[in-house]
Amino acid sequence: MGQIAPQFLQLGYDLMITDYREHGKSREYFLQKLLYSDAQQVYEFFRAVILKTKIIVMGYSLGTNLASYLAANNRPAMTILADPGTASGTNT
């Protein structure tokens, strides 16, 4: 994800890239059941400072599951699912 961030910034978007617990720079204890609540908390943070009509949710690979969840429950302006075929470990 970090490799494509400059492209979004050049187009004038603000963005936030998060890591799952115990992944990347996160040091929180990983519990799968908390993934969705963590994602919702991030969305609510943005919802408090940005108009709903301007929020775009993007998920890459496994993150497409969380992006789909957020889209279904919050209806952002747009949802982008990048490389969802690998989310289950297969490219079918």
N, CA, C and O atoms as a GROMACS GRO file, in nm:
protein
  368
    1MET      N    1   0.082  -0.119   0.000
    1MET     CA    2   0.000   0.000   0.000
    1MET      C    3   0.086   0.125   0.000
    1MET      O    4   0.056   0.221  -0.071
    2GLY      N    5   0.192   0.125   0.077
    2GLY     CA    6   0.275   0.243   0.089
    2GLY      C    7   0.334   0.288  -0.043
    2GLY      O    8   0.365   0.406  -0.061
    3GLN      N    9   0.351   0.194  -0.136
    3GLN     CA   10   0.410   0.228  -0.264
    3GLN      C   11   0.316   0.312  -0.350
    3GLN      O   12   0.362   0.388  -0.435
    4ILE      N   13   0.186   0.299  -0.330
    4ILE     CA   14   0.092   0.375  -0.413
    4ILE      C   15   0.048   0.505  -0.347
    4ILE      O   16  -0.020   0.586  -0.410
    5ALA      N   17   0.087   0.528  -0.223
    5ALA     CA   18   0.048   0.650  -0.152
    5ALA      C   19   0.088   0.776  -0.229
    5ALA      O   20   0.007   0.868  -0.238
    6PRO      N   21   0.209   0.785  -0.284
    6PRO     CA   22   0.245   0.908  -0.357
    6PRO      C   23   0.150   0.940  -0.472
    6PRO      O   24   0.126   1.057  -0.502
    7GLN      N   25   0.097   0.839  -0.536
    7GLN     CA   26   0.002   0.864  -0.646
    7GLN      C   27  -0.124   0.934  -0.596
    7GLN      O   28  -0.174   1.026  -0.661
    8PHE      N   29  -0.175   0.891  -0.482
    8PHE     CA   30  -0.294   0.955  -0.426
    8PHE      C   31  -0.262   1.096  -0.379
    8PHE      O   32  -0.342   1.188  -0.398
    9LEU      N   33  -0.146   1.114  -0.318
    9LEU     CA   34  -0.106   1.247  -0.271
    9LEU      C   35  -0.091   1.344  -0.388
    9LEU      O   36  -0.130   1.460  -0.377
   10GLN      N   37  -0.035   1.298  -0.499
   10GLN     CA   38  -0.020   1.383  -0.617
   10GLN      C   39  -0.155   1.425  -0.674
   10GLN      O   40  -0.166   1.530  -0.736
   11LEU      N   41  -0.256   1.344  -0.652
   11LEU     CA   42  -0.391   1.376  -0.701
   11LEU      C   43  -0.470   1.463  -0.602
   11LEU      O   44  -0.585   1.497  -0.626
   12GLY      N   45  -0.406   1.498  -0.491
   12GLY     CA   46  -0.468   1.588  -0.394
   12GLY      C   47  -0.548   1.522  -0.284
   12GLY      O   48  -0.621   1.589  -0.212
   13TYR      N   49  -0.534   1.390  -0.269
   13TYR     CA   50  -0.605   1.319  -0.163
   13TYR      C   51  -0.523   1.320  -0.034
   13TYR      O   52  -0.400   1.318  -0.038
   14ASP      N   53  -0.592   1.323   0.078
   14ASP     CA   54  -0.530   1.294   0.208
   14ASP      C   55  -0.555   1.147   0.233
   14ASP      O   56  -0.658   1.094   0.190
   15LEU      N   57  -0.464   1.080   0.301
   15LEU     CA   58  -0.485   0.938   0.325
   15LEU      C   59  -0.423   0.893   0.455
   15LEU      O   60  -0.333   0.956   0.511
   16MET      N   61  -0.476   0.782   0.502
   16MET     CA   62  -0.422   0.718   0.621
   16MET      C   63  -0.407   0.570   0.590
   16MET      O   64  -0.500   0.505   0.542
   17ILE      N   65  -0.289   0.518   0.617
   17ILE     CA   66  -0.262   0.376   0.598
   17ILE      C   67  -0.242   0.316   0.736
   17ILE      O   68  -0.159   0.364   0.813
   18THR      N   69  -0.317   0.212   0.766
   18THR     CA   70  -0.306   0.151   0.899
   18THR      C   71  -0.251   0.009   0.888
   18THR      O   72  -0.262  -0.056   0.784
   19ASP      N   73  -0.191  -0.035   0.994
   19ASP     CA   74  -0.142  -0.172   1.004
   19ASP      C   75  -0.234  -0.251   1.095
   19ASP      O   76  -0.292  -0.197   1.190
   20TYR      N   77  -0.248  -0.380   1.066
   20TYR     CA   78  -0.318  -0.468   1.159
   20TYR      C   79  -0.237  -0.477   1.287
   20TYR      O   80  -0.116  -0.454   1.286
   21ARG      N   81  -0.301  -0.512   1.396
   21ARG     CA   82  -0.229  -0.535   1.522
   21ARG      C   83  -0.119  -0.638   1.498
   21ARG      O   84  -0.139  -0.736   1.427
   22GLU      N   85  -0.004  -0.614   1.558
   22GLU     CA   86   0.115  -0.699   1.547
   22GLU      C   87   0.173  -0.704   1.405
   22GLU      O   88   0.256  -0.791   1.376
   23HIS      N   89   0.131  -0.615   1.317
   23HIS     CA   90   0.186  -0.608   1.182
   23HIS      C   91   0.245  -0.469   1.161
   23HIS      O   92   0.199  -0.372   1.222
   24GLY      N   93   0.345  -0.459   1.076
   24GLY     CA   94   0.407  -0.330   1.050
   24GLY      C   95   0.461  -0.269   1.178
   24GLY      O   96   0.536  -0.334   1.251
   25LYS      N   97   0.423  -0.146   1.206
   25LYS     CA   98   0.471  -0.077   1.325
   25LYS      C   99   0.377  -0.090   1.444
   25LYS      O  100   0.405  -0.037   1.552
   26SER      N  101   0.266  -0.161   1.427
   26SER     CA  102   0.171  -0.180   1.536
   26SER      C  103   0.226  -0.278   1.638
   26SER      O  104   0.286  -0.380   1.601
   27ARG      N  105   0.207  -0.249   1.763
   27ARG     CA  106   0.255  -0.338   1.869
   27ARG      C  107   0.141  -0.393   1.952
   27ARG      O  108   0.164  -0.461   2.053
   28GLU      N  109   0.018  -0.365   1.912
   28GLU     CA  110  -0.097  -0.415   1.984
   28GLU      C  111  -0.112  -0.566   1.964
   28GLU      O  112  -0.068  -0.619   1.862
   29TYR      N  113  -0.173  -0.632   2.060
   29TYR     CA  114  -0.196  -0.776   2.053
   29TYR      C  115  -0.301  -0.805   1.947
   29TYR      O  116  -0.406  -0.742   1.944
   30PHE      N  117  -0.273  -0.901   1.859
   30PHE     CA  118  -0.361  -0.935   1.749
   30PHE      C  119  -0.474  -1.027   1.794
   30PHE      O  120  -0.450  -1.135   1.848
   31LEU      N  121  -0.595  -0.985   1.770
   31LEU     CA  122  -0.713  -1.068   1.786
   31LEU      C  123  -0.798  -1.045   1.663
   31LEU      O  124  -0.838  -0.931   1.636
   32GLN      N  125  -0.828  -1.149   1.589
   32GLN     CA  126  -0.901  -1.134   1.464
   32GLN      C  127  -1.035  -1.064   1.484
   32GLN      O  128  -1.077  -0.985   1.400
   33LYS      N  129  -1.102  -1.094   1.595
   33LYS     CA  130  -1.234  -1.035   1.616
   33LYS      C  131  -1.226  -0.883   1.634
   33LYS      O  132  -1.327  -0.814   1.620
   34LEU      N  133  -1.107  -0.830   1.666
   34LEU     CA  134  -1.092  -0.687   1.683
   34LEU      C  135  -1.062  -0.614   1.552
   34LEU      O  136  -1.066  -0.491   1.549
   35LEU      N  137  -1.032  -0.687   1.445
   35LEU     CA  138  -0.998  -0.622   1.318
   35LEU      C  139  -1.111  -0.530   1.271
   35LEU      O  140  -1.086  -0.417   1.230
   36TYR      N  141  -1.233  -0.578   1.278
   36TYR     CA  142  -1.346  -0.500   1.229
   36TYR      C  143  -1.375  -0.380   1.320
   36TYR      O  144  -1.407  -0.272   1.271
   37SER      N  145  -1.364  -0.398   1.450
   37SER     CA  146  -1.386  -0.284   1.539
   37SER      C  147  -1.274  -0.182   1.526
   37SER      O  148  -1.299  -0.062   1.535
   38ASP      N  149  -1.151  -0.228   1.504
   38ASP     CA  150  -1.040  -0.135   1.479
   38ASP      C  151  -1.067  -0.054   1.353
   38ASP      O  152  -1.050   0.068   1.352
   39ALA      N  153  -1.109  -0.121   1.245
   39ALA     CA  154  -1.137  -0.053   1.119
   39ALA      C  155  -1.251   0.047   1.137
   39ALA      O  156  -1.246   0.158   1.083
   40GLN      N  157  -1.354   0.010   1.212
   40GLN     CA  158  -1.466   0.099   1.236
   40GLN      C  159  -1.422   0.222   1.314
   40GLN      O  160  -1.469   0.333   1.286
   41GLN      N  161  -1.334   0.205   1.410
   41GLN     CA  162  -1.285   0.319   1.488
   41GLN      C  163  -1.208   0.417   1.398
   41GLN      O  164  -1.222   0.538   1.414
   42VAL      N  165  -1.128   0.366   1.307
   42VAL     CA  166  -1.056   0.452   1.213
   42VAL      C  167  -1.157   0.528   1.127
   42VAL      O  168  -1.142   0.649   1.105
   43TYR      N  169  -1.258   0.458   1.077
   43TYR     CA  170  -1.360   0.523   0.995
   43TYR      C  171  -1.431   0.633   1.075
   43TYR      O  172  -1.452   0.743   1.024
   44GLU      N  173  -1.467   0.605   1.198
   44GLU     CA  174  -1.537   0.703   1.281
   44GLU      C  175  -1.450   0.825   1.309
   44GLU      O  176  -1.502   0.937   1.318
   45PHE      N  177  -1.320   0.805   1.321
   45PHE     CA  178  -1.228   0.918   1.337
   45PHE      C  179  -1.240   1.011   1.217
   45PHE      O  180  -1.254   1.132   1.232
   46PHE      N  181  -1.234   0.953   1.097
   46PHE     CA  182  -1.245   1.035   0.976
   46PHE      C  183  -1.384   1.095   0.962
   46PHE      O  184  -1.398   1.209   0.918
   47ARG      N  185  -1.484   1.020   1.000
   47ARG     CA  186  -1.622   1.068   0.988
   47ARG      C  187  -1.644   1.192   1.074
   47ARG      O  188  -1.727   1.276   1.042
   48ALA      N  189  -1.568   1.203   1.184
   48ALA     CA  190  -1.582   1.318   1.272
   48ALA      C  191  -1.520   1.444   1.213
   48ALA      O  192  -1.556   1.555   1.253
   49VAL      N  193  -1.426   1.430   1.119
   49VAL     CA  194  -1.355   1.546   1.067
   49VAL      C  195  -1.372   1.568   0.917
   49VAL      O  196  -1.332   1.672   0.864
   50ILE      N  197  -1.430   1.471   0.847
   50ILE     CA  198  -1.445   1.480   0.702
   50ILE      C  199  -1.590   1.448   0.667
   50ILE      O  200  -1.651   1.359   0.726
   51LEU      N  201  -1.644   1.520   0.570
   51LEU     CA  202  -1.779   1.491   0.524
   51LEU      C  203  -1.788   1.349   0.471
   51LEU      O  204  -1.697   1.303   0.400
   52LYS      N  205  -1.894   1.281   0.503
   52LYS     CA  206  -1.914   1.143   0.458
   52LYS      C  207  -1.905   1.133   0.306
   52LYS      O  208  -1.860   1.032   0.253
   53THR      N  209  -1.948   1.237   0.237
   53THR     CA  210  -1.948   1.236   0.090
   53THR      C  211  -1.808   1.246   0.032
   53THR      O  212  -1.791   1.238  -0.090
   54LYS      N  213  -1.708   1.264   0.117
   54LYS     CA  214  -1.570   1.275   0.068
   54LYS      C  215  -1.480   1.161   0.115
   54LYS      O  216  -1.361   1.160   0.085
   55ILE      N  217  -1.535   1.065   0.188
   55ILE     CA  218  -1.455   0.954   0.239
   55ILE      C  219  -1.451   0.842   0.136
   55ILE      O  220  -1.555   0.797   0.088
   56ILE      N  221  -1.330   0.798   0.105
   56ILE     CA  222  -1.309   0.684   0.016
   56ILE      C  223  -1.238   0.577   0.098
   56ILE      O  224  -1.134   0.603   0.158
   57VAL      N  225  -1.292   0.458   0.100
   57VAL     CA  226  -1.232   0.346   0.171
   57VAL      C  227  -1.163   0.257   0.069
   57VAL      O  228  -1.222   0.223  -0.034
   58MET      N  229  -1.039   0.219   0.096
   58MET     CA  230  -0.965   0.131   0.006
   58MET      C  231  -0.904   0.018   0.086
   58MET      O  232  -0.847   0.039   0.193
   59GLY      N  233  -0.918  -0.102   0.034
   59GLY     CA  234  -0.856  -0.218   0.096
   59GLY      C  235  -0.773  -0.292  -0.007
   59GLY      O  236  -0.810  -0.302  -0.124
   60TYR      N  237  -0.660  -0.343   0.038
   60TYR     CA  238  -0.570  -0.418  -0.050
   60TYR      C  239  -0.559  -0.561   0.003
   60TYR      O  240  -0.533  -0.582   0.122
   61SER      N  241  -0.577  -0.658  -0.083
   61SER     CA  242  -0.564  -0.800  -0.051
   61SER      C  243  -0.656  -0.834   0.067
   61SER      O  244  -0.778  -0.816   0.057
   62LEU      N  245  -0.602  -0.881   0.177
   62LEU     CA  246  -0.684  -0.915   0.294
   62LEU      C  247  -0.765  -0.794   0.342
   62LEU      O  248  -0.874  -0.811   0.396
   63GLY      N  249  -0.712  -0.675   0.323
   63GLY     CA  250  -0.783  -0.554   0.363
   63GLY      C  251  -0.911  -0.528   0.287
   63GLY      O  252  -0.992  -0.446   0.329
   64THR      N  253  -0.931  -0.598   0.176
   64THR     CA  254  -1.057  -0.581   0.102
   64THR      C  255  -1.176  -0.631   0.183
   64THR      O  256  -1.287  -0.582   0.168
   65ASN      N  257  -1.153  -0.729   0.270
   65ASN     CA  258  -1.261  -0.778   0.357
   65ASN      C  259  -1.306  -0.666   0.451
   65ASN      O  260  -1.425  -0.644   0.469
   66LEU      N  261  -1.209  -0.596   0.509
   66LEU     CA  262  -1.242  -0.487   0.600
   66LEU      C  263  -1.303  -0.369   0.526
   66LEU      O  264  -1.397  -0.306   0.575
   67ALA      N  265  -1.251  -0.338   0.408
   67ALA     CA  266  -1.307  -0.228   0.328
   67ALA      C  267  -1.451  -0.258   0.290
   67ALA      O  268  -1.536  -0.169   0.293
   68SER      N  269  -1.480  -0.382   0.254
   68SER     CA  270  -1.617  -0.421   0.220
   68SER      C  271  -1.709  -0.408   0.341
   68SER      O  272  -1.822  -0.361   0.328
   69TYR      N  273  -1.660  -0.448   0.455
   69TYR     CA  274  -1.737  -0.435   0.579
   69TYR      C  275  -1.769  -0.289   0.607
   69TYR      O  276  -1.884  -0.254   0.636
   70LEU      N  277  -1.667  -0.203   0.596
   70LEU     CA  278  -1.689  -0.061   0.621
   70LEU      C  279  -1.788  -0.001   0.521
   70LEU      O  280  -1.874   0.078   0.558
   71ALA      N  281  -1.775  -0.040   0.396
   71ALA     CA  282  -1.865   0.012   0.293
   71ALA      C  283  -2.009  -0.029   0.320
   71ALA      O  284  -2.101   0.052   0.307
   72ALA      N  285  -2.029  -0.154   0.358
   72ALA     CA  286  -2.164  -0.204   0.383
   72ALA      C  287  -2.229  -0.137   0.504
   72ALA      O  288  -2.350  -0.118   0.507
   73ASN      N  289  -2.149  -0.103   0.603
   73ASN     CA  290  -2.203  -0.050   0.727
   73ASN      C  291  -2.201   0.102   0.737
   73ASN      O  292  -2.266   0.159   0.825
   74ASN      N  293  -2.126   0.169   0.648
   74ASN     CA  294  -2.112   0.314   0.661
   74ASN      C  295  -2.143   0.392   0.534
   74ASN      O  296  -2.165   0.513   0.539
   75ARG      N  297  -2.144   0.325   0.422
   75ARG     CA  298  -2.172   0.388   0.293
   75ARG      C  299  -2.084   0.509   0.264
   75ARG      O  300  -2.134   0.621   0.251
   76PRO      N  301  -1.952   0.488   0.252
   76PRO     CA  302  -1.864   0.599   0.214
   76PRO      C  303  -1.892   0.641   0.070
   76PRO      O  304  -1.967   0.574  -0.001
   77ALA      N  305  -1.831   0.750   0.027
   77ALA     CA  306  -1.852   0.800  -0.108
   77ALA      C  307  -1.808   0.698  -0.213
   77ALA      O  308  -1.869   0.687  -0.319
   78MET      N  309  -1.702   0.624  -0.183
   78MET     CA  310  -1.649   0.526  -0.277
   78MET      C  311  -1.573   0.419  -0.200
   78MET      O  312  -1.519   0.445  -0.093
   79THR      N  313  -1.569   0.300  -0.256
   79THR     CA  314  -1.490   0.190  -0.201
   79THR      C  315  -1.406   0.132  -0.313
   79THR      O  316  -1.457   0.103  -0.421
   80ILE      N  317  -1.277   0.116  -0.287
   80ILE     CA  318  -1.185   0.058  -0.384
   80ILE      C  319  -1.132  -0.072  -0.325
   80ILE      O  320  -1.078  -0.073  -0.214
   81LEU      N  321  -1.147  -0.181  -0.398
   81LEU     CA  322  -1.096  -0.311  -0.356
   81LEU      C  323  -0.982  -0.348  -0.450
   81LEU      O  324  -1.006  -0.381  -0.566
   82ALA      N  325  -0.860  -0.342  -0.399
   82ALA     CA  326  -0.742  -0.367  -0.480
   82ALA      C  327  -0.689  -0.508  -0.454
   82ALA      O  328  -0.653  -0.541  -0.341
   83ASP      N  329  -0.684  -0.588  -0.556
   83ASP     CA  330  -0.631  -0.724  -0.551
   83ASP      C  331  -0.706  -0.814  -0.453
   83ASP      O  332  -0.644  -0.884  -0.374
   84PRO      N  333  -0.840  -0.813  -0.459
   84PRO     CA  334  -0.916  -0.897  -0.366
   84PRO      C  335  -0.898  -1.046  -0.390
   84PRO      O  336  -0.928  -1.126  -0.302
   85GLY      N  337  -0.850  -1.085  -0.509
   85GLY     CA  338  -0.832  -1.225  -0.540
   85GLY      C  339  -0.732  -1.296  -0.451
   85GLY      O  340  -0.741  -1.417  -0.433
   86THR      N  341  -0.638  -1.222  -0.395
   86THR     CA  342  -0.537  -1.285  -0.309
   86THR      C  343  -0.578  -1.286  -0.163
   86THR      O  344  -0.507  -1.341  -0.079
   87ALA      N  345  -0.694  -1.227  -0.131
   87ALA     CA  346  -0.735  -1.220   0.008
   87ALA      C  347  -0.755  -1.358   0.070
   87ALA      O  348  -0.736  -1.376   0.190
   88SER      N  349  -0.792  -1.455  -0.011
   88SER     CA  350  -0.811  -1.589   0.042
   88SER      C  351  -0.691  -1.678   0.016
   88SER      O  352  -0.690  -1.796   0.053
   89GLY      N  353  -0.589  -1.621  -0.047
   89GLY     CA  354  -0.468  -1.698  -0.078
   89GLY      C  355  -0.471  -1.759  -0.215
   89GLY      O  356  -0.378  -1.830  -0.254
   90THR      N  357  -0.577  -1.733  -0.292
   90THR     CA  358  -0.585  -1.785  -0.426
   90THR      C  359  -0.612  -1.672  -0.525
   90THR      O  360  -0.664  -1.567  -0.487
   91ASN      N  361  -0.577  -1.694  -0.648
   91ASN     CA  362  -0.601  -1.594  -0.752
   91ASN      C  363  -0.700  -1.648  -0.855
   91ASN      O  364  -0.674  -1.644  -0.975
   92THR      N  365  -0.812  -1.699  -0.808
   92THR     CA  366  -0.912  -1.754  -0.901
   92THR      C  367  -1.025  -1.658  -0.922
   92THR      O  368  -1.118  -1.688  -0.997
   0.00000   0.00000   0.00000
